[in-house]
Amino acid sequence: MKIGLLIPEFPTQTHVAMWRVGQAMRELGVEVQMMSTRRPASSQRCHPALVEESRRTYYAWPPRTGDVLGTLARSPGAVARAIGYAGEVRESGARGRMKVLAMIPAAAGLAGYCRREGIGHIFAHSCADAAHLVALSERMGGPAYSLRLGGDLEVYGKDHRAKMARATVVVAAARVNKEQVHREVGLPEERVIWSWLGVDTRRFVPREGARRDGVLHLVTVARINGAKGHVHALRGMRRALDAGARGEYTIAGAGPHEGVVREEIERLGLAGQVRMVGPLGEDRVLDLLQSADAFILPTVGIGEGSPVAVIEAMSCGVAVICSRIGGTAEMIDDGVDGLLVEPGDEGAIAEALVRLWEVPGEAQRLGRAARARAEREFDCRRVAERILERIGVTVEEGAGATGRASAGGVSGN
């Protein structure tokens, strides 16, 4: 079975983790065609490998006339079925239905392209509007589809019953998100699993001979918005420095709250200890993590599932300080392979920073345990195998970059 891996507005910085899973599928012998809704603004692209992949990516918008006409000619009832799907979109009202109806040409083009290229299943890395697109495409004669829920349901809009009604499987980012799907959408147990996205543990490895200069080197790699909690990290750091710790902090990423974060740095008098380096490609992210003593992600609010940035840091053997939110309590055993704090608790952040600075070998101990857990549980090849199994693709034993995969039944949970 040839698989389409659909990522909305591919490629941007956050897409590298799902792309890695697609690469792992290819290593397992599966033919994977990257797909997307539309091209993002060029300023959002930062991973060279993803930019190269985008040249081979199918974009649903604008739709290709030949594929649209092919769908309509092959299936005269396709438009009527698509309109019927729009009628199932009730929670978002008339405006939501009109938005779905506007997707019909793109969905028809997607269905036509998949038929022409022999694509038998689409895995959509979204439960937002892209989920409507693949659901419409399936109604119009396109392939079966599955969805990934990256965090709390409410972040991904409404009408999840319509989106998920005919999905082969929904892959939630954390156990709590899986439970949301059961509770709020009513999908049966066998059609929902949860799984983190994973990391290439062969590439994200600890660096030998990390620096030991009496300064705690702290990093965050994340989109800069209010939910990621950068200001709480800064305030916790201020308290830690006031308590006698020595540290410096590098913030990588971009987003709408950059101005707020810069103002907080100035207000707290941290201009000499904090630098903002903007969005980074994978090579530079890896270098930053390998040079760090600790990684911090003090998320607040809703939306977090199983943050890939945390998994990357753990794979690099970096001690992690993270909010207890979403699926993080299942990723980190507090005090064993990382430190968990309550969302917004700046005092707890300060205590964690002081602990890592003050206790000899503590950051290294946590980092070693984090690396061991990443190797056991977070490798992207394990994630790829699990998803393939659930969408009906059996990977033959020993399959690698030249191995084989075949269509099979969905089994397990």
URVENDA-V265212 format. One record per backbone hydrogen bond with DSSP energy under -1.0 kcal/mol. NH is the residue of the N-H (numbers start at 1). CO is the residue of the C=O. If there is no record, write none. Layout:
# URVENDA-V265212
nh;co
NH;CO
NH;CO
This chain:
# URVENDA-V265212
nh;co
3;31
4;121
5;33
6;123
7;35
10;7
15;12
16;13
19;15
20;16
21;17
22;18
23;19
24;20
25;21
26;22
27;23
28;24
29;26
30;25
33;3
35;5
36;58
44;41
45;42
51;47
52;48
53;49
54;50
55;52
56;53
58;34
60;36
61;37
68;64
69;65
70;66
71;67
72;68
73;69
74;70
75;71
78;75
81;77
82;78
83;79
84;80
85;81
86;82
87;83
88;85
89;86
90;88
93;90
96;92
97;93
98;94
99;95
100;96
101;97
102;98
103;100
104;101
107;103
108;104
109;105
110;106
111;107
112;108
113;109
114;110
115;111
116;112
117;113
119;114
120;2
122;144
123;4
124;146
125;6
126;124
131;128
133;129
134;130
135;131
136;132
137;133
138;134
139;135
140;136
141;138
142;137
146;122
147;169
148;124
149;171
155;152
156;153
163;159
164;160
165;161
167;164
168;145
170;191
171;147
172;193
173;149
178;174
179;175
180;176
181;177
182;178
183;179
184;180
185;181
186;181
191;188
192;189
193;170
195;172
199;378
201;199
203;200
204;200
205;203
216;246
218;248
219;294
220;250
222;252
224;254
225;223
228;225
229;226
233;229
234;230
235;231
236;232
237;233
238;234
239;235
240;236
241;237
242;238
243;239
244;241
245;240
248;216
249;273
250;218
251;275
252;220
253;278
257;224
258;255
261;257
262;258
263;259
264;260
265;261
266;262
267;263
268;264
269;266
270;265
273;270
274;270
275;249
277;251
285;281
286;282
287;283
288;284
289;285
290;286
292;289
293;217
294;217
295;319
296;219
297;321
299;297
300;227
311;307
312;308
313;309
314;310
315;311
316;312
317;314
318;313
319;293
321;295
322;339
323;297
324;341
325;323
327;305
328;325
330;327
332;328
335;338
336;333
337;333
339;320
341;322
345;342
346;344
349;345
350;346
351;347
352;348
353;349
354;350
355;351
356;352
357;353
358;354
359;355
362;359
365;361
366;362
367;363
368;364
369;365
370;366
371;367
372;368
373;369
374;370
375;371
376;372
377;373
378;374
380;199
383;379
384;380
385;381
386;382
387;383
388;384
389;385
390;386
391;387
393;388
394;406
396;404
399;396
403;400
406;394
408;392
